[in-house]
Amino acid sequence: MGKPGRPPIRGLLAPSLTPLMAAGVLLAVSGSPGVAQIDELFRKLMHGDAAASGNGPQVPPDSVPWSGQSGASGDPLMTSQAILQAAARFGPCVAQTWPEVARRGVSRQSFAQATEHLEPDLRIMDLLDAQPEFTKSVWDYLDLLVNDERLQAGREVLARYDRTFAAAERAFGVDRFVVAAIWGIESNYGSASGDRPVIRSTATLACIGRRQAYFHEEFLSALEILHHGDIRPEHFKGSWAGAFGPTQFMPTAFKRYAVDFDGDGRRDVVDSIPDVIASTANNLHLDGWMPGQAWGYEIVLPQGFDFRLADRTRQLAAADWERLGVRRADAKPFPRPTERASLLLPAGARGPAFLVLNNFRVIMRYNPAEAYALAIGHLADRLRGEGPIVQPWPREERALTAQELFELQQRLSTRGFNLGDPDGRVGAKTRAAIRDFQIQAGLIPDGYASAAVLDRLRGP
């Protein structure tokens, strides 16, 4: 829950695949999935489902060395030569942080114990700059993360810690099912939280590569956490980006949101389940969670619907959506006619449609990806006892590769549509440009980056 751009609040686990393969779990939707659960996908792909659930062979973080290759971003700090030069200066780089750390109240002894034998983990450079080569559809993503095994585990967790969830709900006003869903998707209920030392990961990223300014603060915050004794040093492990614990806090997010809910004097989001649950709820609370409000509703759109309204920046009251012919897929009425919602079409006009509310946007502050927020909301609903998504996904559709998405963006730019610099990822500007092109071409303006849109762009 700290957000390196965010590697969201969560980081990637030790992958056993090449960077190109690893990037295959990125989505053809805005943002990227929570990095901690990307690691779970790595483990699934490499070792099967047993490994992903924590029951199979695990891949030690140091078993895969740095490739020695320059990063795919083209950033001058990510060339192999620049990485090697920065690695040679790693010791002095870490030592130079002492004056700043001292001003934060960290003792010299604590600093020395944490850093005196520290060496960089250069494998992280491959993960930091992995080149997206292929993408995953939103329905495949949801199939993987919202499944029977995870539902069963989530129900067991909710039953086992019922009193703690109830107390956290009273204290922070956040739905227990959403907190449980974050726990499940971030780390598969703690079985895949990461095993890289947080100090080593954040120190590496603070001194080497293209994100040094961001990770400098994460490294200093990690040193503060160790000094204050909230997390036991031997348990202070997590993703390559430094996210740790069952719900994957980044060090800076830990400082903002972590709470001591079991009253032992430590904010331990690794080994104390009360602290994990309450700290995660506090994160959502402080980010603007509205008690009693849903994250959103699956809906059915009427014939002849104006798909130009499929824009998350355009919010209408539920009653206004109803006047446009929008109905809930379960045929229930909208409980609060005045609550404002925007229309989300994660698979375009041919897939399920959702009205998403303020709490959906709060989940996206936890991780800025629509597919992630949808997975959290849907898993929470299923844990609450609601049914699966009603409308079918267009499973015959092929997700565009990152290279194809980059080409799509380039072709839109060439035709004069403003979407910023092409980057192979679909965000709000790209969707708006696609909608404008679809209107111009006489297509349904749903803003979906489909193979059909790319084929039309390739034409005259």
N, C-alpha and C positions, 0 to 999 in steps of 0.2 A: 503494500500500500504506500508506496512512495512512488514516484512516477518518473522514471528516467525517460522522459519524453512520452511517457512513462516507459521503460521496459515495463511498462506499466508498473504496477506495484509489484509486479512479480517477475521473476527472472527465468531464464531457460535452464533446465537441468543439464547434466553432463550428457551430451549427445554421443552416440556411437556411430553416427552417420557422417558422411561428408557434408560440408556446408550446403552444397547444392541439393542434396537429398533432404537435409534438415529443413531447408526453406520450403519444402513441399507442403508443410503443414500450414503455411500462410494462406490466407483466404482471399478470394476474389471479391471481397467486400471491404468496406472502409476499415482502416486500422488493421490490427493483427490480434489473434487470440491471446489470452493471458499467457505470458511466457512460461510460467511454471507448468501449465498443462500442455504446452508444446513439448516439454520434455517427456511428458507421459506418452505423447504420440511417438516421440523418438523411440522410447522403450518398446512400445507396441510394435512399431515397424521392424525393430531389430530383433526382439526376443519373443514377441507374441504377447497375448493378453496377460499371461501370468506375471510377466516382468512388470508390465504397466501397473498391475494391482499390488506390486510389492512382494509377490510370492515367488517370482522367478529370479534368474540370475541378474545381478546388477552390474552396471559398467562403471568401474572406478573412474573418477574424473580425470586422473592423470594417465589413464591407459591409452588415450588418444593424443598424440603430440600435435603441436602446431604444424600446420601444413608447410610453413615457410613461404607461402604465397602472399602476394600483395592482396589487399582487400578489394572487393568488387566495386566499392563506392567510388574509387578513383581519388579519394581524399589523400593529399600528400602525406598526412600522418599515418596512413594505412599502407604505404608501400613496405615491402619486406625490409628494405634498407632502413627506413625510418623506425620500424618496429624494433629491429635489432639495435639501432643506436639508442632508442629510448630504454630498451631492456638493459643495456650496459650502464645506463644512468639511474637504474631503478633504486639502488641503495641510497644515493644522495637525494633523490627525489622524495623518498619516504622520510629520510632524516630531516629534510627541510620543512616538513610539516610541524615539527615539534613546537616552535613558538606559538603557532595558531592553536594547537592542541592544548598547550599549557594554559592559554588564555581562557579555555573552556573548562578549566578545573581538573584536567586529567593529570595524574601524577607522573613523574618521570619513570617510576617503577612500572606503572601500568603500560606506559608507552613502550618501554624497553621490552617487557614481556610479550607484548603483542607484535613487535616489529623486528626484534634483533635477528631472528633467523628467517625472515620473510624473503621469499623469492617470487618472481612474477610467474603467473600462469598464462603462458603465451597462447595456449589453445583457445583462450577466450577471444583472441583477435579474429579467429575464423568465425566464431559465433557472432561477434559484434558486427561483422561485415558480410554475413552470408548473403549470397546473391539469390534472390527469389527466382526459381527456375520453373516451378509449376505451382498450381494453386489448388485449393480444396473448396468444393462447393459448400454452401451454408448448410444444406441438408446432410451432407456427409459429416460435417463438423458436429451438428446436433445429434446425429445418430451415434457418434462416437462418445459424446460427452453426456448425453441424457439417455442412459440405457438401463436395463433391468438391474444389472449388478450395482450400478451407482445409486439407483433408487432404493434398493434393499439396504445398502450400506447407510444411506442418508436417513432412512426410517429408523434404523438401529441407533444411530447417533442421536437423533431427536428424542428417542425414547430413553436412552441411557442418561442423557443430560437435560432431561425435561425441566427440572427445577432451575438449572442454570440459564437455559434459554428463556424461561419465564421471567426470571429476575432481570436479565438483560433487556427483555422487551419492556418491562416496567421502567427501567432506568433510562433507556435511550429511545423508546418508541419505534424500534425497527423490527419488522416482521422476522420471526425466527426462521421461517422457511427460506428467506433470502440469504440470511447468514449461513445456514446449513448448505445452501446451494453454492455459495462462494467457497466454502470449505471443501466441498466435494469436487468442484471443477478446478480449483487452484492446485490441490494436492491429492486428489482422490482420498479424501478424509485422512490426510497425514501420511499416506504410504509413499508419496512421491514429492517430498518437500525440498529435495536437493541435498547434495553432500559435499559441496565445495566450501571451504572455509570463507566466511563472509569477509574477514579482514583481508585475506589474500586476493579475493576477487575484486573488491573495491579498490585496494591499493594498486592492483594491476591496471585497472581502468582509469584510475586517477593519474597515473604516470605514463601510460602508453596508449596510443590510439587516438581516435578522433572525438572521444567524449570526455576528455580529461577535465574540462571545467565543470561539467555536471557531476562526475564521479568524485571529484575532489571533496565536495561537501558530503557525499555518501560515505567516503572513507573516514573523514573526521567524525561524522556522526557514529559510525561503527565503533571507533575507538572510545567515544564517550559511553556508548552502551556497555562495552566491556568494563570500563573503569567503574561505572556505577553498579555493576554486578547484577543487572537485571537478567542477563542470559549467561548461563554457564559457558565458559570458553570452549569446552569440548563439544558443546551442543550448538555453537554459533556457526551453523552451516546452512547453506541454501543453494540458490541458483547461481549461474555464472555471473549474473548481473547484480548479485548481492541480496536478492529477496530471500526471506527466511521465514520459517514457521508454517503451520498448516494453511494459513490464509495469506502467506507470502507478503510480509511487510518489507519495504525498503527501509534502510536505517533512518532516513529523514522522516518518513511517514510514521515509523515507530515513535519517534520523538513527539510528533503531533497528536497521534491518536491512541497510543497504547495506554491501557489503564490497569491498575492493580485491583482485580475484582475478587480475588480470593483472600485479600487482606494479609498477605505474607510479607509485604514491604517491597516486593519486586514486581515489575511489569514483565512477566515472562510469557511471551507469545509463542514460545516453542514447547515448553513442557507443562504449562498450566492451562487446562481446558477452559476454566472460567475466564482467564485473562484473554485467551484466544477469542472466545465468543464475544465477550464484552468489548474488546478492542476493535473487532471487526464491526460490531454494531455502532460503536462510537464513531468510527470512520464514516459510515454511511450517514449517521445522525448529523455530524458536523458538516458534511457535504450537502446537506439540505433535504434529507429524507422526510417525506410527509407521512406521518403515522395514519394508518387506516386506508391509505390510498394504494391501489394496485400499481403494478409497473406498466400494465397495458392490457389490451384485450385483442384476441383474434377476432377478425371481423369478416363480413361478406360484403363485397361491393356490388352496387346495382348495375344493370345493363346500361351502357352509355355513360359510364362514370368518367369524369374529367381527370385523367391521370396526371395532369399538370399539378394537381394538389398533392402528389406524392413527394413531398419535400419536408424534411424534418425541421426546417426553419419556419414552416408555415403551421401555426397552431390555431385550432378552432375549438370552441366549446363542444362537449359531447352532444349537446342538443343540436348544434349547428350541423355536425356530421350526420346526425340522425335525419335532419331535414333534407340532407343531400341523398338520402336513401341508404346510408350505411347502417348495417345491423350487426350485432354480435353473432359470432358463429355458433354459440350455444343457445341462441334465441333468448337469452336473458336481457332485461333492460339495462341501460347504462345506469349505475347506481347514483351518480352525481352529475346531473345534466350540465353543471357549470364548469366542471373540471376540463382543463384545456389539454388537447392531445394533437399529435401530428401523425401523419400516415407513413408507415414503414412497409415497403415492399422488398424484402430481402432477396427475392428471386424474380422480381419483375411482375408484370401483370398476370403471368401464368401460374404464379405460386401463391402461397398463403399471404394474407394481408393482416396488418396489425395497426391498431391505434396505440401509440406509446405516450406515456404521461411523464410527469416530473420525475418520478422514481426511476424510470428507465434512464433518464439523463443522469441521475445520481449514480446509478450502476456504471454508466459510461465514464464518470469521473474516477471510479475505481479502476477501470480499464477502458480506454477510449476506442472500443471496437463494437460496432453494432451487433455482430454475430456473437460476441462474448456476452453482451448485455441480454441478448435474446436467449442464449443458452442458460444464463443465470435465472432469468424470469421464468422460462419454461420449466426448468428443473424445480424451482421453488413451487410452481403451480402443481407439478406432478407429486411432489412431496406432501403438498397440502391435500391431495386426494383428487385433483382435477384430472381430466383425461388428456390424451395426446392432441397434438395439433390436428384439426379436423380436415382442412383442405389439403389436397395432395401437392407434393413438390414436383416440379418439372424434371424428374430424374433422368429423362433422356437428354437433357441439356448437358453440354460439356463446359466445365469451368475453363475460362481462358487462362493460358499460361501468363506468367508475369511479363514475358517478352511480348505476347500478344496484347496484353493490356497497355504496355508501353507504346506499341505500335498504334493501338486505338487512340491513345492520347495524342500522339504525334500527328495522326491524320486529322483529328479534331482541331488541333492547333493550326495545322496547315490550311484548313478551311475557314479559319478566322474565329473559332470558338475559344473563349477565354477560360483556361483551366489551370494556369500556372505552369510550372515546369513539369514535363512528363516524368513520372517516377515508377510507373508500373503498379500503382495502387489506386483503388477507386475511393475517392473521398467526395465531399459535398460538391466541390467545384466541378469535378469530373462528371458526377451524376447530372448536375445542372446543364453542362455542355452536351451530354448525351441527350437529355430531354429536348434541348433546343434543336439539335440535329434531327431527332426523331420527328419533331413537329414539322421541320422543313422538308423531311423526306416522306411525310405522310404515314409515319409509323405510330404505334401507340407510345405516347411519351411517358414511359414509366422510369426512365433513367437507368435501366438495367444494362450492364456491360455484357451483352450476349454475343455469341458467335455470329448471329444474324446481323447485328449492328456493325460488327467489324467487317463482315462481307460487304455490306452496303457501303461502308466507308472506302473499301478498296475499289469500288466501282467508279465509273466516271462521274 
